[in-house]
Amino acid sequence: MPVLTTDAESETGIPKSLSNELLSETMEEIEHTCPQPRLTLIAPAPFADEISCQCQAPHEKLTITQARLGTPVDRPVRVYADGIFDLFHSGHARALMQAKTLFPNSYLLVGVCSDDLTHKFKGFTVMNENERYEALRHCRYVDEVIRDAPWTLTPEFLEKHKIDFVAHDDIPYSSAGSDDVYKHIKEAGMFVPTQRTEGISTSDIITRIVRDYDVYARRNLQRGYTAKELNVSFINEKKYRFQNQVDKMKEKVKNVEEKSKEFVNKVEEKSHDLIQKWEEKSREFIGNFLELFGPDGAWVGTSFQEFCLPLISSSLNTDP
């Protein structure tokens, strides 16, 4: 099986021992049966132990340049990304999107570390391992999820899963007694960097929750959670419930004030309309009254009662 290494590359990045044509012919002649990237999103991504790659065709080592030029359809570039993925958020999704789109024909495997490993090397998580596995399975960029992924990648693990490249941000990740757990991957030419998303991280989210702990504790008590479920003391439970009652009273007072203002505004509008109508009727009454006087001051054509009664009746029937 030919092994393609960066040491034997030409100026274009393709190994001198194999030309572009020879490499393409070699890869196309041998049928690969590796799992293919997901084309439809009607089901979650499978677990690796359910569809492990059983391809018997030689898995030629690729350079980054070769992978970017494109590979045959039956030979996708197998990219691996790993992490804890606690409280899965947009920063995680963006990193996986970058890993998935590094090459034209990519198959993205995502390793998720178990609770035991994570608690040992990094700390306690909010979500347990099964919840974190499921979160990754339902990300559109993921083709396969590897449960209980190793903290440090070994040659045996890379060979077992036929991994071509490892994607992660380029910041040295010091852990488990190492200055950078990806150092040997970088030295082997298998590391492809992605960019972190600023302003969002699991630690940031947890910090917000801790900072506003009282607000969330009161909210969840209101929604039916018990003090025991929230790990809230008896005294704090009473304090939170009292604060909730005070907030409810404030809200009621606020609603009453708003309704009162609305009522007053309506009364003022009605009063203004009523005054305008009375002014119009008064002017009409006076005008009609004056028309009845002749030059000599005598009534013209009708008696005073006959003149006044219709006007008074009309005024009394006017809608307010």
C-alpha positions as CSV (number, residue, x, y, z in Angstrom):
1,M,0.0,0.0,0.0
2,P,1.6,3.3,-1.0
3,V,2.0,5.8,1.8
4,L,1.8,9.4,0.8
5,T,3.8,11.7,3.1
6,T,4.5,15.4,3.1
7,D,8.2,14.7,2.9
8,A,7.9,13.5,-0.7
9,E,5.7,16.4,-2.0
10,S,6.4,18.4,-5.1
11,E,5.9,22.1,-5.4
12,T,2.2,21.6,-5.9
13,G,2.0,19.5,-2.7
14,I,1.4,16.2,-4.6
15,P,4.0,13.4,-3.8
16,K,6.6,13.1,-6.5
17,S,6.3,9.3,-6.4
18,L,2.8,9.6,-7.7
19,S,1.5,12.0,-10.2
20,N,-2.1,13.4,-10.1
21,E,-3.2,11.0,-12.8
22,L,-1.7,7.9,-11.1
23,L,-3.2,8.9,-7.7
24,S,-6.6,9.3,-9.2
25,E,-6.5,6.1,-11.2
26,T,-5.2,4.1,-8.1
27,M,-8.0,5.5,-5.9
28,E,-10.7,5.0,-8.5
29,E,-9.7,1.4,-9.4
30,I,-10.1,0.2,-5.8
31,E,-13.7,0.2,-4.6
32,H,-14.1,1.8,-1.2
33,T,-17.0,0.8,1.0
34,C,-16.4,3.4,3.7
35,P,-19.6,5.1,5.1
36,Q,-20.7,8.0,3.0
37,P,-21.6,11.5,4.1
38,R,-25.2,12.1,5.1
39,L,-27.2,13.5,2.1
40,T,-30.5,13.6,3.9
41,L,-31.4,14.8,7.4
42,I,-34.3,12.5,8.2
43,A,-32.5,10.7,11.0
44,P,-29.8,11.5,13.5
45,A,-26.2,10.6,12.8
46,P,-25.3,7.0,13.7
47,F,-22.9,5.9,16.4
48,A,-19.5,4.6,15.3
49,D,-20.0,1.2,17.0
50,E,-23.1,0.7,14.9
51,I,-21.6,1.4,11.4
52,S,-17.8,1.1,12.0
53,C,-15.8,1.4,8.8
54,Q,-15.2,-2.1,7.5
55,C,-13.7,-1.0,4.2
56,Q,-11.0,-3.5,3.0
57,A,-9.5,-1.2,0.4
58,P,-6.1,0.3,1.2
59,H,-6.6,3.6,3.0
60,E,-4.0,5.8,1.3
61,K,-2.6,8.6,3.4
62,L,-3.6,12.0,2.0
63,T,-2.0,15.4,2.2
64,I,-4.0,18.5,2.8
65,T,-3.4,19.6,-0.7
66,Q,-4.7,16.4,-2.2
67,A,-7.8,16.5,0.0
68,R,-8.5,20.0,-1.1
69,L,-8.2,19.0,-4.7
70,G,-11.0,16.5,-4.2
71,T,-11.3,12.7,-3.8
72,P,-13.4,10.1,-5.6
73,V,-17.0,9.9,-4.3
74,D,-16.4,6.5,-2.7
75,R,-13.4,7.8,-0.8
76,P,-14.5,10.7,1.3
77,V,-11.9,12.5,3.4
78,R,-12.4,11.3,7.0
79,V,-12.1,14.3,9.3
80,Y,-12.2,13.9,13.1
81,A,-13.2,16.5,15.7
82,D,-13.5,15.9,19.4
83,G,-14.6,17.6,22.5
84,I,-16.9,17.6,25.6
85,F,-19.7,19.5,23.9
86,D,-21.5,20.3,27.2
87,L,-24.5,22.6,26.8
88,F,-24.2,22.3,23.0
89,H,-24.3,25.8,21.6
90,S,-23.6,27.8,18.4
91,G,-19.9,27.9,19.0
92,H,-19.8,24.1,18.9
93,A,-22.0,24.0,15.8
94,R,-19.8,26.6,14.0
95,A,-16.6,24.6,14.7
96,L,-18.2,21.5,13.4
97,M,-19.4,23.3,10.3
98,Q,-15.9,24.5,9.6
99,A,-14.6,20.9,10.1
100,K,-17.2,19.5,7.7
101,T,-16.5,22.1,5.0
102,L,-12.7,21.8,5.0
103,F,-12.6,19.7,1.9
104,P,-15.0,19.1,-1.0
105,N,-15.8,15.5,-0.1
106,S,-15.7,15.2,3.7
107,Y,-17.0,12.6,6.2
108,L,-17.1,14.2,9.7
109,L,-16.6,11.9,12.7
110,V,-17.1,13.5,16.1
111,G,-15.6,12.1,19.3
112,V,-17.3,12.8,22.6
113,C,-15.5,12.1,25.8
114,S,-17.3,10.2,28.6
115,D,-18.3,11.5,32.0
116,D,-15.4,9.7,33.7
117,L,-12.7,11.1,31.5
118,T,-14.2,14.6,31.5
119,H,-14.6,14.8,35.3
120,K,-11.1,13.5,35.7
121,F,-9.3,15.9,33.3
122,K,-11.6,18.9,33.0
123,G,-14.3,19.0,35.6
124,F,-18.0,18.4,36.2
125,T,-20.5,18.8,33.4
126,V,-24.1,20.0,33.3
127,M,-25.2,17.4,30.8
128,N,-24.3,13.7,31.2
129,E,-22.6,11.7,28.5
130,N,-25.7,10.3,26.9
131,E,-27.3,13.8,26.6
132,R,-24.1,15.1,25.0
133,Y,-24.0,12.1,22.6
134,E,-27.5,12.8,21.5
135,A,-26.9,16.5,21.1
136,L,-24.1,15.7,18.6
137,R,-26.2,13.2,16.7
138,H,-28.7,15.8,15.9
139,C,-26.2,18.4,14.5
140,R,-26.6,18.6,10.7
141,Y,-22.8,18.7,10.1
142,V,-22.1,15.4,11.9
143,D,-21.9,12.1,9.9
144,E,-20.9,9.8,12.8
145,V,-20.5,10.0,16.6
146,I,-17.8,8.2,18.5
147,R,-18.8,7.6,22.1
148,D,-16.3,7.4,24.9
149,A,-13.6,9.1,22.8
150,P,-10.0,9.1,24.1
151,W,-8.6,12.2,25.7
152,T,-5.4,11.8,23.7
153,L,-5.5,10.4,20.2
154,T,-3.4,7.2,19.7
155,P,-2.1,5.7,16.5
156,E,-4.4,2.7,17.1
157,F,-7.5,4.9,17.4
158,L,-6.6,6.8,14.2
159,E,-6.0,3.6,12.4
160,K,-9.2,1.9,13.7
161,H,-11.4,4.8,12.5
162,K,-9.3,5.5,9.3
163,I,-8.9,9.1,10.2
164,D,-7.2,11.4,7.7
165,F,-7.2,14.7,9.5
166,V,-8.1,16.1,12.9
167,A,-9.8,19.5,13.1
168,H,-9.6,21.7,16.2
169,D,-8.8,25.3,17.0
170,D,-5.1,26.0,16.8
171,I,-4.7,27.2,20.4
172,P,-2.4,24.7,22.3
173,Y,-4.6,22.5,24.5
174,S,-2.7,21.7,27.7
175,S,-4.2,18.8,29.6
176,A,-3.3,15.4,31.0
177,G,0.3,16.4,31.6
178,S,0.8,17.6,28.1
179,D,1.4,21.2,26.9
180,D,-0.6,20.4,23.8
181,V,-2.6,17.1,23.4
182,Y,-2.6,17.7,19.6
183,K,1.2,18.2,19.2
184,H,1.8,14.8,17.7
185,I,-1.1,15.2,15.3
186,K,0.4,18.5,14.1
187,E,3.8,17.0,13.7
188,A,2.3,14.2,11.6
189,G,0.7,16.7,9.2
190,M,-2.8,15.6,10.1
191,F,-4.0,18.7,11.9
192,V,-6.3,21.2,10.3
193,P,-7.2,24.4,12.3
194,T,-10.6,25.8,12.8
195,Q,-11.6,29.2,14.3
196,R,-13.2,29.7,17.7
197,T,-16.4,31.7,17.9
198,E,-15.8,34.6,20.3
199,G,-18.4,35.6,22.9
200,I,-19.9,32.1,23.4
201,S,-18.7,29.1,25.4
202,T,-20.0,26.6,27.9
203,S,-18.1,28.4,30.7
204,D,-19.8,31.7,29.7
205,I,-23.2,30.2,29.8
206,I,-22.6,28.6,33.2
207,T,-21.2,31.9,34.5
208,R,-24.5,33.7,33.5
209,I,-26.5,31.0,35.3
210,V,-24.4,31.3,38.5
211,R,-24.5,35.1,38.4
212,D,-28.3,35.2,38.1
213,Y,-28.9,32.1,40.3
214,D,-31.6,33.8,42.4
215,V,-33.6,34.7,39.3
216,Y,-33.5,31.2,37.8
217,A,-34.3,29.6,41.2
218,R,-37.3,31.8,41.7
219,R,-38.5,31.1,38.1
220,N,-38.3,27.4,38.5
221,L,-40.0,27.4,41.9
222,Q,-42.8,29.3,40.1
223,R,-42.9,26.7,37.4
224,G,-43.5,23.8,39.9
225,Y,-40.0,22.6,40.7
226,T,-39.5,21.7,44.4
227,A,-36.9,23.2,46.7
228,K,-35.3,19.8,46.9
229,E,-34.9,19.5,43.2
230,L,-33.3,22.9,43.1
231,N,-31.1,22.2,46.1
232,V,-32.6,25.3,47.8
233,S,-32.7,25.7,51.6
234,F,-35.9,26.1,53.5
235,I,-35.2,29.7,54.3
236,N,-34.2,30.6,50.8
237,E,-37.3,28.8,49.4
238,K,-39.5,31.0,51.7
239,K,-37.6,34.1,50.6
240,Y,-38.0,33.3,46.9
241,R,-41.7,32.5,47.2
242,F,-42.2,35.8,49.1
243,Q,-40.3,37.7,46.4
244,N,-42.5,36.0,43.8
245,Q,-45.7,37.1,45.6
246,V,-44.3,40.7,45.9
247,D,-43.6,40.7,42.1
248,K,-47.1,39.4,41.4
249,M,-48.6,42.3,43.5
250,K,-46.4,44.8,41.7
251,E,-47.6,43.4,38.4
252,K,-51.2,43.7,39.5
253,V,-50.8,47.3,40.7
254,K,-49.0,48.1,37.4
255,N,-51.9,46.6,35.4
256,V,-54.5,48.5,37.5
257,E,-52.6,51.8,36.9
258,E,-52.4,51.2,33.2
259,K,-56.1,50.3,33.0
260,S,-56.9,53.4,35.1
261,K,-54.9,55.6,32.8
262,E,-56.7,54.1,29.8
263,F,-60.1,54.7,31.4
264,V,-59.3,58.3,32.3
265,N,-58.1,58.9,28.7
266,K,-61.3,57.5,27.3
267,V,-63.4,59.7,29.7
268,E,-61.4,62.8,28.6
269,E,-62.0,61.9,24.9
270,K,-65.7,61.4,25.5
271,S,-66.0,64.7,27.5
272,H,-64.2,66.6,24.8
273,D,-66.6,65.1,22.1
274,L,-69.6,65.9,24.3
275,I,-68.6,69.6,24.8
276,Q,-68.0,70.0,21.1
277,K,-71.5,68.6,20.3
278,W,-73.1,70.9,22.9
279,E,-71.3,73.9,21.4
280,E,-72.5,73.0,17.9
281,K,-76.1,72.5,19.1
282,S,-75.9,75.8,21.1
283,R,-74.7,77.7,18.0
284,E,-77.4,76.1,15.9
285,F,-80.1,77.0,18.6
286,I,-79.0,80.6,18.8
287,G,-78.8,81.0,15.0
288,N,-82.3,79.6,14.5
289,F,-83.6,81.8,17.3
290,L,-82.2,85.0,15.8
291,E,-83.7,84.1,12.4
292,L,-87.2,84.4,13.9
293,F,-86.8,88.1,14.7
294,G,-87.9,90.6,12.2
295,P,-86.6,94.2,11.8
296,D,-89.1,95.4,14.4
297,G,-88.3,92.7,17.0
298,A,-91.5,90.7,16.6
299,W,-91.7,86.9,16.3
300,V,-91.9,85.7,12.7
301,G,-94.2,82.9,11.6
302,T,-94.5,80.8,14.8
303,S,-95.0,81.0,18.5
304,F,-92.2,80.7,21.0
305,Q,-93.3,77.3,22.2
306,E,-93.5,75.9,18.7
307,F,-89.9,77.1,18.1
308,C,-88.3,75.9,21.4
309,L,-89.9,72.5,21.9
310,P,-88.3,70.7,18.9
311,L,-84.9,72.2,19.7
312,I,-85.1,71.1,23.3
313,S,-86.3,67.7,22.3
314,S,-83.4,67.4,19.7
315,S,-80.9,68.4,22.3
316,L,-82.1,65.9,24.9
317,N,-81.9,63.1,22.3
318,T,-78.3,63.9,21.4
319,D,-75.9,61.0,22.1
320,P,-73.2,61.9,24.6
